[in-house]
Amino acid sequence: MNASKGQAGGPKGSNPKAGAKKPDAPKAAASKAAAPKAAAPKAEVAKPEAKPAPKAEAKPTPKVEPPKAAGTQTNETTEEKAARGAFKRRLVGRVKSDKMDKTVVVEVVRSKMDPVYKKYVRVRKSYKAHDEENAYKTGDRVEIIEHRPLSKLKRWKVINLVERAVQE
């Protein structure tokens, strides 16, 4: 029989179920001590020298805003200032109802392609928007922007009047 095929006391590669003995712990420690670990110095790879970046001759001057005259105001409201910093959706629509206090219902109409007939159809959606001064009336075209929840269904705020309704 072959010595590697399951004889007891065979070489290291023998089957462990056939009764092969495991090496003693002192012998294993002695074999580890016999093989000293010599730290070989790592060969350094020559790196190409990096060229220094060319220095800019002229430094850009910071933007300086001209001083504003006393009493002048910009046409930007606080809502518009807040809107510049965040990514909030803006929609334009017509005021459908102004019967609630400090709230208007704005209907936004957009075109959407029908997936089956490949024709553009008008899609209407109504949003309740906050109107602090009750300034907007039915028929006005307004711009609304996303806002934190103000009530159960009100998550938009009117920021701009686009067009006044025609008075008859």
C-alpha positions as CSV (number, residue, x, y, z in Angstrom):
1,M,0.0,0.0,0.0
2,N,1.0,3.5,-0.5
3,A,2.1,5.4,2.6
4,S,0.0,8.5,1.7
5,K,-3.3,6.4,1.5
6,G,-4.3,6.2,5.1
7,Q,-1.6,4.4,7.1
8,A,-1.3,5.4,10.7
9,G,1.8,7.5,11.4
10,G,2.2,8.4,7.7
11,P,3.5,11.6,6.2
12,K,2.0,15.0,6.8
13,G,-0.4,14.7,3.9
14,S,-2.1,11.6,5.3
15,N,-5.8,11.4,6.0
16,P,-6.5,12.8,9.6
17,K,-9.4,10.3,10.1
18,A,-7.1,7.3,9.6
19,G,-5.4,7.9,12.9
20,A,-2.6,10.2,12.0
21,K,-1.1,11.9,15.0
22,K,-0.8,15.7,15.2
23,P,2.6,17.1,15.7
24,D,3.5,18.0,19.3
25,A,3.4,21.6,20.4
26,P,7.2,21.9,21.3
27,K,8.2,20.5,18.0
28,A,6.0,23.0,16.2
29,A,7.5,25.8,18.2
30,A,11.0,24.6,17.5
31,S,10.3,24.5,13.8
32,K,9.1,28.1,13.9
33,A,12.2,29.1,15.8
34,A,14.4,27.3,13.2
35,A,13.1,29.5,10.4
36,P,14.1,33.1,11.4
37,K,12.3,35.9,9.7
38,A,14.8,38.1,8.1
39,A,13.3,41.5,7.2
40,A,14.5,42.1,3.7
41,P,14.9,45.8,2.8
42,K,12.3,46.9,0.4
43,A,13.7,48.1,-2.9
44,E,12.7,51.7,-3.4
45,V,11.1,52.4,-6.8
46,A,12.5,55.5,-8.4
47,K,9.7,58.0,-8.8
48,P,9.8,60.6,-11.5
49,E,10.2,64.0,-10.0
50,A,7.0,66.0,-10.0
51,K,7.3,69.4,-11.7
52,P,6.1,72.3,-9.6
53,A,2.8,73.8,-10.8
54,P,3.3,77.1,-12.6
55,K,2.5,80.0,-10.3
56,A,-0.3,82.3,-11.3
57,E,1.0,85.8,-12.0
58,A,-2.2,87.7,-11.3
59,K,-4.5,86.8,-8.4
60,P,-8.2,87.1,-9.0
61,T,-9.7,90.0,-7.1
62,P,-12.6,89.3,-4.8
63,K,-16.0,90.6,-6.0
64,V,-16.8,93.9,-4.3
65,E,-20.4,95.0,-4.4
66,P,-21.0,98.8,-4.7
67,P,-22.4,100.3,-1.5
68,K,-26.1,100.6,-1.5
69,A,-27.8,104.0,-1.0
70,A,-29.6,104.3,2.3
71,G,-33.3,103.4,2.1
72,T,-33.0,101.3,-1.2
73,Q,-34.4,97.8,-1.2
74,T,-34.0,94.9,-3.6
75,N,-37.1,93.3,-5.1
76,E,-36.3,90.0,-3.4
77,T,-38.5,88.7,-0.6
78,T,-37.3,86.5,2.2
79,E,-39.0,83.5,0.5
80,E,-37.0,84.1,-2.6
81,K,-33.8,84.4,-0.6
82,A,-34.5,81.1,1.1
83,A,-35.3,79.6,-2.3
84,R,-31.9,80.4,-3.7
85,G,-30.1,78.4,-1.1
86,A,-32.2,75.2,-1.3
87,F,-33.5,73.1,-4.2
88,K,-37.2,73.6,-3.9
89,R,-39.6,73.1,-6.6
90,R,-41.3,76.1,-8.2
91,L,-44.6,75.9,-10.1
92,V,-46.7,78.4,-11.9
93,G,-50.5,78.1,-11.9
94,R,-53.8,79.9,-11.6
95,V,-55.6,80.6,-8.4
96,K,-58.8,78.5,-8.4
97,S,-60.1,79.5,-5.0
98,D,-59.4,82.1,-2.4
99,K,-62.3,81.4,0.0
100,M,-60.1,80.2,2.8
101,D,-58.2,82.5,5.2
102,K,-54.5,82.9,4.3
103,T,-54.8,80.0,1.8
104,V,-55.4,79.8,-1.9
105,V,-55.9,76.8,-4.1
106,V,-53.6,76.9,-7.1
107,E,-54.2,74.8,-10.2
108,V,-51.1,73.8,-12.1
109,V,-51.6,72.6,-15.7
110,R,-48.8,70.7,-17.4
111,S,-48.5,68.6,-20.6
112,K,-47.7,65.0,-20.3
113,M,-47.2,62.4,-23.1
114,D,-49.8,59.6,-23.0
115,P,-47.9,56.3,-22.8
116,V,-50.2,54.4,-25.2
117,Y,-51.3,57.0,-27.8
118,K,-48.1,59.1,-27.7
119,K,-50.1,62.3,-27.7
120,Y,-49.6,65.2,-25.2
121,V,-52.5,65.5,-22.8
122,R,-53.1,68.2,-20.2
123,V,-52.7,67.1,-16.6
124,R,-54.1,69.3,-13.9
125,K,-53.2,69.2,-10.2
126,S,-54.3,71.5,-7.4
127,Y,-52.1,72.6,-4.5
128,K,-53.1,74.5,-1.4
129,A,-50.6,77.4,-0.9
130,H,-50.1,79.9,1.9
131,D,-51.1,83.5,1.2
132,E,-50.2,85.5,4.3
133,E,-51.9,88.8,3.3
134,N,-54.9,87.3,1.4
135,A,-53.5,89.3,-1.6
136,Y,-54.3,86.9,-4.4
137,K,-57.7,86.5,-6.0
138,T,-59.4,83.9,-8.2
139,G,-57.9,84.0,-11.7
140,D,-54.5,85.4,-10.8
141,R,-51.5,83.6,-12.2
142,V,-49.0,83.0,-9.4
143,E,-45.7,81.2,-8.7
144,I,-45.6,78.8,-5.7
145,I,-42.7,77.2,-4.0
146,E,-42.3,74.1,-1.8
147,H,-42.5,74.9,1.9
148,R,-42.5,73.0,5.2
149,P,-45.9,71.7,6.2
150,L,-48.1,74.5,7.4
151,S,-51.2,72.3,7.8
152,K,-52.5,68.9,6.9
153,L,-52.6,69.6,3.2
154,K,-50.7,72.9,2.8
155,R,-47.1,72.4,1.8
156,W,-46.6,75.3,-0.7
157,K,-46.3,79.1,-0.4
158,V,-47.1,81.8,-2.9
159,I,-44.0,83.8,-3.7
160,N,-44.8,85.9,-6.8
161,L,-47.7,87.3,-8.8
162,V,-47.1,86.6,-12.4
163,E,-50.3,88.0,-13.9
164,R,-53.4,89.7,-12.5
165,A,-56.8,88.4,-13.4
166,V,-58.8,90.3,-15.9
167,Q,-61.5,92.4,-14.1
168,E,-64.9,92.6,-15.8
